[in-house]
Amino acid sequence: MEEKELTPFEVFQENAEAKRAELEAIHKVKVTAFIVNVSGDFPENPFSVAYLKDPQRIVKMKAVDALDQSGTMAGDMILNSCLLPESDPRILNDDPKYDTLYMTMIGKARELVTYYSIVVKKN
């Protein structure tokens, strides 16, 4: 039986996951990897990854409180507090051409805040 060849995105995902596990061992904290395909905006470098260390409790609390006011601000709070330097440098680049990537990563971080909010409401 012939093995299926991985797509470039699948190879990127595997490499990003290996790096995420390595970063967890280095930082001794849970690390989450947000992996996105940005080929529509950046065909020359079509994939991006943000590595986020697990936020401190106070950051989680502030982000959950901010979620009701502004989902983007809550996501921004997590992204800027937890982004590791091994992440794609385009994420924090102020050049407007990277705004879509930045906003995409804020959306991913907002998903984490939404999860934290659900946990708080359950208890």
PyMOL commands that set and color helices and strands:
alter all, ss='L'
color gray80, all
select helices_A, chain A and resi 8-27+57-67+71-82+89-92+96-122
alter helices_A, ss='H'
color red, helices_A
select strands_A, chain A and resi 31-37+47-53
alter strands_A, ss='S'
color yellow, strands_A
deselect
rebuild
show_as cartoon
